[in-house]
Amino acid sequence: MLNSKTIATGILRAIGVLVLATISLYFLDLFQSILIYLVVALILTLIGNPILDFFKNRLKFKHTLATIATLLIFILCIAGFVMMFTPLISSQGENLSLQKTAEIEKNIT
C-alpha cells in the first residue's frame, strides 16, 4: 500500500542516486587523462600477454628476456608506423607550401 512514507523514501532514494551519479561523473571528468593512460596500458597488456606467453612457452625464453623481446616488438611496431607516415606528412607539407595561400584566400573573399 502506498503511503506518504513510502513515497518520500522513494523520492529521497532517487535524489541520492542522482547525486551519486553526478559526483561520479564529475570525478571521471577530473581523472579523464589518467583514465586514458590506464585504458591504453590495459590494451597494451592484453596484446602483449599472448606474445610474452609465446616467447616463454614455445621458444623457452626466460621471463626477463621474453619481456624485453615483447617490448622490442612494440617499439618496432611504433617505429614502423612513424616511418610509414612520415613521408606522407612531409609530402603533404611540401604541397601546402607550394600553394599560393594568399591568392586562394583573396579569391575566396
DSSP file (Angstrom, degrees, kcal/mol; ACC not computed):
  #  RESIDUE AA STRUCTURE BP1 BP2  ACC     N-H-->O    O-->H-N    N-H-->O    O-->H-N    TCO  KAPPA ALPHA  PHI   PSI    X-CA   Y-CA   Z-CA
    1    1 A M              0   0    0      0, 0.0     2,-0.5     0, 0.0     5,-0.1   0.000 360.0 360.0 360.0 137.1    0.0    0.0    0.0
    2    2 A L        +     0   0    0      4,-0.1     2,-0.3     3,-0.1     3,-0.0  -0.696 360.0 160.5 -86.1 126.8    1.3    3.4   -0.9
    3    3 A N     >  -     0   0    0     -2,-0.5     4,-1.9     1,-0.0     3,-0.2  -0.821  54.6 -93.3-133.0 179.3    1.5    6.0    1.9
    4    4 A S  H  > S+     0   0    0     -2,-0.3     4,-2.4     1,-0.2     5,-0.2   0.820 121.4  56.3 -66.3 -31.3    3.5    9.2    2.3
    5    5 A K  H  > S+     0   0    0      2,-0.2     4,-2.1     1,-0.2    -1,-0.2   0.910 108.3  47.2 -68.2 -41.4    6.4    7.5    4.0
    6    6 A T  H  > S+     0   0    0      2,-0.2     4,-2.1    -3,-0.2    -2,-0.2   0.901 113.7  47.8 -64.8 -42.7    6.9    5.1    1.0
    7    7 A I  H  X S+     0   0    0     -4,-1.9     4,-2.3     2,-0.2    -2,-0.2   0.916 111.9  49.5 -66.1 -43.4    6.7    7.9   -1.5
    8    8 A A  H  X S+     0   0    0     -4,-2.4     4,-2.5     1,-0.2    -2,-0.2   0.893 110.4  50.9 -63.8 -39.5    9.1   10.1    0.5
    9    9 A T  H  X S+     0   0    0     -4,-2.1     4,-2.3     2,-0.2    -1,-0.2   0.904 110.7  49.0 -64.1 -41.0   11.6    7.2    0.8
   10   10 A G  H  X S+     0   0    0     -4,-2.1     4,-2.2     2,-0.2    -2,-0.2   0.900 111.7  48.4 -65.0 -41.0   11.4    6.6   -3.0
   11   11 A I  H  X S+     0   0    0     -4,-2.3     4,-2.4     2,-0.2    -2,-0.2   0.925 112.8  47.9 -65.5 -44.4   12.0   10.3   -3.8
   12   12 A L  H  X S+     0   0    0     -4,-2.5     4,-2.4     1,-0.2    -2,-0.2   0.889 111.3  50.9 -64.1 -38.6   14.9   10.5   -1.4
   13   13 A R  H  X S+     0   0    0     -4,-2.3     4,-2.2     2,-0.2    -1,-0.2   0.909 110.7  48.9 -64.9 -41.3   16.4    7.4   -2.9
   14   14 A A  H  X S+     0   0    0     -4,-2.2     4,-2.3     2,-0.2    -2,-0.2   0.907 111.6  48.8 -65.1 -42.0   16.1    8.8   -6.4
   15   15 A I  H  X S+     0   0    0     -4,-2.4     4,-2.6     2,-0.2    -2,-0.2   0.904 110.7  51.7 -63.6 -40.9   17.7   12.1   -5.4
   16   16 A G  H  X S+     0   0    0     -4,-2.4     4,-2.5     2,-0.2    -2,-0.2   0.903 109.7  48.7 -62.0 -41.7   20.5   10.1   -3.7
   17   17 A V  H  X S+     0   0    0     -4,-2.2     4,-2.4     2,-0.2    -2,-0.2   0.909 112.0  49.2 -64.7 -42.0   21.1    8.1   -6.9
   18   18 A L  H  X S+     0   0    0     -4,-2.3     4,-2.3     2,-0.2    -2,-0.2   0.905 112.4  47.5 -64.5 -41.9   21.2   11.3   -9.0
   19   19 A V  H  X S+     0   0    0     -4,-2.6     4,-2.5     2,-0.2    -2,-0.2   0.917 112.9  48.8 -65.5 -42.7   23.6   13.0   -6.6
   20   20 A L  H  X S+     0   0    0     -4,-2.5     4,-2.3     1,-0.2    -2,-0.2   0.896 111.9  48.8 -64.0 -40.3   25.9    9.9   -6.6
   21   21 A A  H  X S+     0   0    0     -4,-2.4     4,-2.4     2,-0.2    -1,-0.2   0.898 111.6  49.9 -65.5 -40.5   25.8    9.7  -10.4
   22   22 A T  H  X S+     0   0    0     -4,-2.3     4,-2.1     2,-0.2    -2,-0.2   0.919 111.9  47.0 -65.2 -44.0   26.6   13.4  -10.7
   23   23 A I  H  X S+     0   0    0     -4,-2.5     4,-2.3     2,-0.2    -2,-0.2   0.899 111.9  51.5 -64.6 -40.2   29.6   13.1   -8.3
   24   24 A S  H  X S+     0   0    0     -4,-2.3     4,-2.2     1,-0.2    -2,-0.2   0.921 110.6  47.6 -63.0 -44.5   30.8   10.0  -10.1
   25   25 A L  H  X S+     0   0    0     -4,-2.4     4,-2.0     2,-0.2    -1,-0.2   0.868 110.0  53.9 -64.9 -35.7   30.7   11.8  -13.5
   26   26 A Y  H  X S+     0   0    0     -4,-2.1     4,-2.0     2,-0.2    -2,-0.2   0.929 110.4  45.6 -63.5 -45.4   32.5   14.8  -12.0
   27   27 A F  H  X S+     0   0    0     -4,-2.3     4,-2.2     1,-0.2    -2,-0.2   0.868 110.4  53.9 -67.8 -35.3   35.3   12.6  -10.7
   28   28 A L  H  < S+     0   0    0     -4,-2.2    -1,-0.2     1,-0.2    -2,-0.2   0.884 108.8  49.9 -63.2 -37.2   35.6   10.8  -14.0
   29   29 A D  H >< S+     0   0    0     -4,-2.0     3,-0.9     1,-0.2     4,-0.2   0.883 110.5  50.1 -67.4 -38.3   35.9   14.2  -15.7
   30   30 A L  H 3< S+     0   0    0     -4,-2.0     3,-0.3     1,-0.2    -2,-0.2   0.903 118.0  37.8 -65.0 -41.1   38.7   15.2  -13.3
   31   31 A F  T 3X S+     0   0    0     -4,-2.2     4,-2.4     1,-0.2    -1,-0.2   0.057  81.2 117.0-100.3  24.2   40.6   12.0  -13.8
   32   32 A Q  H <> S+     0   0    0     -3,-0.9     4,-2.0     1,-0.2    -1,-0.2   0.900  74.9  49.4 -62.3 -43.4   40.0   11.6  -17.6
   33   33 A S  H  > S+     0   0    0     -3,-0.3     4,-1.6    -4,-0.2    -1,-0.2   0.884 112.7  47.9 -66.6 -36.7   43.6   12.0  -18.7
   34   34 A I  H  > S+     0   0    0      1,-0.2     4,-2.1     2,-0.2    -1,-0.2   0.902 110.0  52.7 -68.3 -39.9   44.7    9.4  -16.1
   35   35 A L  H  X S+     0   0    0     -4,-2.4     4,-2.4     1,-0.2    -2,-0.2   0.857 104.7  55.6 -65.1 -34.9   42.0    7.0  -17.2
   36   36 A I  H  X S+     0   0    0     -4,-2.0     4,-2.4     2,-0.2    -1,-0.2   0.931 108.7  47.4 -63.4 -44.1   43.0    7.3  -20.8
   37   37 A Y  H  X S+     0   0    0     -4,-1.6     4,-2.5     1,-0.2    -2,-0.2   0.891 111.7  50.9 -63.0 -38.8   46.6    6.2  -19.9
   38   38 A L  H  X S+     0   0    0     -4,-2.1     4,-2.2     2,-0.2    -1,-0.2   0.895 110.3  48.7 -66.5 -38.9   45.2    3.3  -17.9
   39   39 A V  H  X S+     0   0    0     -4,-2.4     4,-2.4     2,-0.2    -2,-0.2   0.909 112.0  48.8 -67.3 -41.4   43.0    2.1  -20.7
   40   40 A V  H  X S+     0   0    0     -4,-2.4     4,-2.6     1,-0.2     5,-0.2   0.917 111.8  49.7 -63.6 -42.3   45.9    2.3  -23.2
   41   41 A A  H  X S+     0   0    0     -4,-2.5     4,-2.1     1,-0.2    -2,-0.2   0.887 110.3  51.0 -63.1 -38.6   48.1    0.4  -20.7
   42   42 A L  H  X S+     0   0    0     -4,-2.2     4,-2.4     2,-0.2    -2,-0.2   0.917 110.9  47.8 -64.3 -43.2   45.3   -2.2  -20.3
   43   43 A I  H  X S+     0   0    0     -4,-2.4     4,-1.9     2,-0.2    -2,-0.2   0.922 112.2  49.0 -65.1 -43.7   45.0   -2.7  -24.1
   44   44 A L  H  X S+     0   0    0     -4,-2.6     4,-2.7     1,-0.2    -1,-0.2   0.876 111.3  50.8 -63.8 -35.9   48.8   -3.0  -24.5
   45   45 A T  H  X S+     0   0    0     -4,-2.1     4,-2.2     2,-0.2    -2,-0.2   0.914 108.9  50.6 -66.1 -42.0   48.9   -5.5  -21.7
   46   46 A L  H  < S+     0   0    0     -4,-2.4    -2,-0.2     1,-0.2    -1,-0.2   0.841 115.7  43.1 -65.6 -31.9   46.1   -7.6  -23.3
   47   47 A I  H  X S+     0   0    0     -4,-1.9     4,-0.8    -5,-0.2    -2,-0.2   0.887 116.6  46.6 -76.7 -40.3   48.0   -7.5  -26.6
   48   48 A G  H  X S+     0   0    0     -4,-2.7     4,-2.7     1,-0.2     5,-0.2   0.753  96.0  72.2 -77.5 -25.2   51.4   -8.2  -25.0
   49   49 A N  H  X S+     0   0    0     -4,-2.2     4,-2.6     1,-0.2    -1,-0.2   0.917  98.7  45.8 -61.8 -45.8   50.5  -11.1  -22.7
   50   50 A P  H  > S+     0   0    0      0, 0.0     4,-2.2     0, 0.0    -1,-0.2   0.875 113.3  51.3 -65.0 -33.5   50.0  -13.7  -25.5
   51   51 A I  H  X S+     0   0    0     -4,-0.8     4,-2.2     2,-0.2    -2,-0.2   0.928 110.7  48.4 -65.9 -43.2   53.3  -12.6  -27.1
   52   52 A L  H  X S+     0   0    0     -4,-2.7     4,-2.3     1,-0.2    -1,-0.2   0.915 111.5  49.6 -62.0 -43.7   55.0  -13.0  -23.8
   53   53 A D  H  X>S+     0   0    0     -4,-2.6     4,-3.2     2,-0.2     5,-0.5   0.881 108.6  53.9 -63.1 -37.6   53.5  -16.4  -23.3
   54   54 A F  I  X>S+     0   0    0     -4,-2.2     5,-1.5     1,-0.2     4,-1.5   0.936 111.0  45.1 -61.6 -46.3   54.6  -17.4  -26.8
   55   55 A F  I  <5S+     0   0    0     -4,-2.2     6,-2.6     3,-0.2    -2,-0.2   0.892 118.8  42.9 -65.0 -38.7   58.2  -16.5  -26.1
   56   56 A K  I  <5S+     0   0    0     -4,-2.3    -2,-0.2     4,-0.2     4,-0.2   0.921 125.5  28.9 -74.8 -43.6   58.1  -18.2  -22.7
   57   57 A N  I  <5S+     0   0    0     -4,-3.2    -3,-0.2    -5,-0.2    -2,-0.2   0.926 129.8  30.2 -87.8 -47.4   56.3  -21.4  -23.6
   58   58 A R  I  <<S+     0   0    0     -4,-1.5    -3,-0.2    -5,-0.5    -4,-0.1   0.916 131.5  31.6 -81.5 -43.9   57.1  -22.1  -27.2
   59   59 A L  S   <S-     0   0    0     -5,-1.5    -1,-0.2    -4,-0.1    -3,-0.2   0.482  99.4-130.6 -95.6  -2.7   60.6  -20.5  -27.5
   60   60 A K        +     0   0    0     -6,-0.3    -4,-0.2     1,-0.2     2,-0.2   0.835  45.9 163.0  58.4  39.4   61.6  -21.3  -23.9
   61   61 A F        -     0   0    0     -6,-2.6    -1,-0.2     1,-0.1     2,-0.1  -0.536  42.8-108.9 -79.0 153.4   62.8  -17.8  -23.2
   62   62 A K     >  -     0   0    0     -2,-0.2     4,-2.7     1,-0.1     5,-0.2  -0.411  36.1-103.7 -73.6 163.6   63.3  -16.7  -19.6
   63   63 A H  H  > S+     0   0    0      1,-0.2     4,-2.3     2,-0.2     5,-0.2   0.889 119.3  49.0 -60.2 -42.4   60.7  -14.2  -18.3
   64   64 A T  H  > S+     0   0    0      1,-0.2     4,-2.3     2,-0.2    -1,-0.2   0.930 113.8  45.1 -64.4 -45.7   63.1  -11.3  -18.5
   65   65 A L  H  > S+     0   0    0      1,-0.2     4,-2.3     2,-0.2    -1,-0.2   0.869 112.4  51.9 -67.8 -36.3   64.2  -12.0  -22.0
   66   66 A A  H  X S+     0   0    0     -4,-2.7     4,-2.2     2,-0.2    -1,-0.2   0.882 109.8  50.0 -66.1 -38.2   60.7  -12.6  -23.1
   67   67 A T  H  X S+     0   0    0     -4,-2.3     4,-2.5    -5,-0.2    -2,-0.2   0.921 110.9  48.5 -65.3 -44.2   59.6   -9.3  -21.6
   68   68 A I  H  X S+     0   0    0     -4,-2.3     4,-2.3     1,-0.2    -2,-0.2   0.908 111.8  49.8 -62.2 -41.9   62.4   -7.5  -23.4
   69   69 A A  H  X S+     0   0    0     -4,-2.3     4,-1.9     2,-0.2    -1,-0.2   0.891 110.7  49.7 -65.2 -39.1   61.6   -9.2  -26.7
   70   70 A T  H  X S+     0   0    0     -4,-2.2     4,-2.1     2,-0.2    -2,-0.2   0.923 112.1  47.3 -65.6 -44.5   57.9   -8.2  -26.3
   71   71 A L  H  X S+     0   0    0     -4,-2.5     4,-2.5     1,-0.2    -2,-0.2   0.876 109.6  54.3 -64.4 -36.4   58.8   -4.6  -25.6
   72   72 A L  H  X S+     0   0    0     -4,-2.3     4,-2.5     2,-0.2    -1,-0.2   0.888 106.5  51.5 -64.2 -38.2   61.1   -4.6  -28.6
   73   73 A I  H  X S+     0   0    0     -4,-1.9     4,-2.2     2,-0.2    -2,-0.2   0.919 110.3  49.2 -63.5 -43.1   58.3   -5.8  -30.8
   74   74 A F  H  X S+     0   0    0     -4,-2.1     4,-2.3     2,-0.2    -2,-0.2   0.928 112.1  47.9 -60.6 -45.4   56.1   -2.9  -29.5
   75   75 A I  H  X S+     0   0    0     -4,-2.5     4,-2.6     1,-0.2    -2,-0.2   0.899 111.3  50.5 -64.3 -40.7   58.9   -0.4  -30.1
   76   76 A L  H  X S+     0   0    0     -4,-2.5     4,-2.2     2,-0.2    -1,-0.2   0.877 109.9  50.8 -65.5 -36.9   59.5   -1.7  -33.6
   77   77 A C  H  X S+     0   0    0     -4,-2.2     4,-2.2     2,-0.2    -2,-0.2   0.922 111.9  46.6 -65.7 -43.6   55.8   -1.5  -34.4
   78   78 A I  H  X S+     0   0    0     -4,-2.3     4,-2.3     1,-0.2    -2,-0.2   0.922 113.2  49.1 -64.1 -43.7   55.6    2.1  -33.3
   79   79 A A  H  X S+     0   0    0     -4,-2.6     4,-2.6     1,-0.2    -1,-0.2   0.880 109.4  53.4 -63.7 -37.1   58.7    3.0  -35.2
   80   80 A G  H  X S+     0   0    0     -4,-2.2     4,-1.8     2,-0.2    -1,-0.2   0.909 109.0  47.9 -63.5 -42.7   57.3    1.3  -38.3
   81   81 A F  H  X S+     0   0    0     -4,-2.2     4,-1.9     2,-0.2    -2,-0.2   0.909 112.8  48.8 -64.6 -40.8   54.1    3.3  -38.1
   82   82 A V  H  X S+     0   0    0     -4,-2.3     4,-1.7     1,-0.2    -2,-0.2   0.932 113.4  46.3 -64.2 -44.2   56.1    6.5  -37.6
   83   83 A M  H  < S+     0   0    0     -4,-2.6    -1,-0.2     1,-0.2    -2,-0.2   0.785 110.6  54.7 -69.6 -25.9   58.3    5.7  -40.6
   84   84 A M  H  < S+     0   0    0     -4,-1.8     4,-0.4    -5,-0.2    -1,-0.2   0.874 116.0  35.5 -73.9 -37.1   55.3    4.8  -42.7
   85   85 A F  H  X S+     0   0    0     -4,-1.9     4,-2.3     1,-0.1     5,-0.2   0.641  98.2  80.0 -94.0 -14.5   53.5    8.1  -42.2
   86   86 A T  H  X S+     0   0    0     -4,-1.7     4,-2.5     1,-0.2     5,-0.2   0.926  94.1  46.9 -61.3 -47.3   56.5   10.4  -42.1
   87   87 A P  H  > S+     0   0    0      0, 0.0     4,-2.4     0, 0.0    -1,-0.2   0.892 112.4  51.6 -63.1 -35.8   56.9   10.6  -46.0
   88   88 A L  H  > S+     0   0    0     -4,-0.4     4,-2.0     2,-0.2    -2,-0.2   0.931 112.0  45.2 -63.8 -45.6   53.2   11.2  -46.4
   89   89 A I  H  X S+     0   0    0     -4,-2.3     4,-2.1     1,-0.2    -1,-0.2   0.904 113.5  49.5 -66.7 -41.1   53.1   14.0  -43.9
   90   90 A S  H  X S+     0   0    0     -4,-2.5     4,-2.1    -5,-0.2    -1,-0.2   0.895 110.8  49.7 -67.4 -37.7   56.3   15.6  -45.4
   91   91 A S  H  X S+     0   0    0     -4,-2.4     4,-2.2    -5,-0.2    -1,-0.2   0.886 110.5  50.4 -67.7 -36.6   54.9   15.4  -49.0
   92   92 A Q  H  X S+     0   0    0     -4,-2.0     4,-2.1     2,-0.2    -1,-0.2   0.877 109.0  52.3 -66.4 -36.4   51.6   17.0  -47.8
   93   93 A G  H  X S+     0   0    0     -4,-2.1     4,-1.9     2,-0.2    -2,-0.2   0.892 109.0  49.6 -64.9 -39.3   53.6   19.8  -46.2
   94   94 A E  H  X S+     0   0    0     -4,-2.1     4,-1.5     2,-0.2    -2,-0.2   0.909 109.6  51.5 -65.4 -41.3   55.5   20.4  -49.4
   95   95 A N  H  X S+     0   0    0     -4,-2.2     4,-0.9     1,-0.2    -2,-0.2   0.893 110.4  49.1 -61.8 -39.6   52.2   20.5  -51.4
   96   96 A L  H  < S+     0   0    0     -4,-2.1     3,-0.3     1,-0.2    -1,-0.2   0.864 108.9  52.4 -68.9 -34.5   50.9   23.1  -48.9
   97   97 A S  H  < S+     0   0    0     -4,-1.9    -1,-0.2     1,-0.2    -2,-0.2   0.779 106.1  55.2 -73.1 -24.1   54.0   25.2  -49.1
   98   98 A L  H  < S+     0   0    0     -4,-1.5    -1,-0.2    -5,-0.1    -2,-0.2   0.726  90.3  92.2 -79.4 -21.3   53.7   25.3  -52.9
   99   99 A Q  S  < S-     0   0    0     -4,-0.9     2,-1.4    -3,-0.3     3,-0.2  -0.412  82.5-123.3 -74.5 149.8   50.2   26.6  -52.9
  100  100 A K     >  +     0   0    0      1,-0.2     4,-2.2    -2,-0.1     5,-0.2  -0.721  34.2 176.7 -92.5  88.3   49.6   30.3  -53.1
  101  101 A T  H  > S+     0   0    0     -2,-1.4     4,-2.6     1,-0.2     5,-0.2   0.855  75.4  54.9 -66.6 -35.3   47.6   30.7  -49.9
  102  102 A A  H  > S+     0   0    0      1,-0.2     4,-2.0     2,-0.2    -1,-0.2   0.910 110.2  46.8 -64.8 -40.3   47.3   34.4  -50.1
  103  103 A E  H  > S+     0   0    0      2,-0.2     4,-2.3     1,-0.2    -2,-0.2   0.903 112.8  48.9 -68.1 -40.7   45.9   34.2  -53.6
  104  104 A I  H  X S+     0   0    0     -4,-2.2     4,-2.1     2,-0.2    -2,-0.2   0.917 111.6  49.5 -64.5 -42.5   43.4   31.5  -52.6
  105  105 A E  H  X S+     0   0    0     -4,-2.6     4,-2.0     1,-0.2    -1,-0.2   0.883 111.0  50.4 -63.2 -38.4   42.3   33.5  -49.6
  106  106 A K  H  < S+     0   0    0     -4,-2.0    -1,-0.2     1,-0.2    -2,-0.2   0.903 110.4  49.4 -66.1 -41.2   41.8   36.6  -51.8
  107  107 A N  H  < S+     0   0    0     -4,-2.3    -2,-0.2     1,-0.2    -1,-0.2   0.866 109.7  51.8 -66.3 -36.2   39.7   34.6  -54.3
  108  108 A I  H  <        0   0    0     -4,-2.1    -1,-0.2     1,-0.2    -2,-0.2   0.912 360.0 360.0 -67.7 -42.2   37.5   33.2  -51.6
  109  109 A T     <        0   0    0     -4,-2.0    -1,-0.2    -5,-0.2    -2,-0.2   0.496 360.0 360.0 -78.9 360.0   36.8   36.6  -50.1
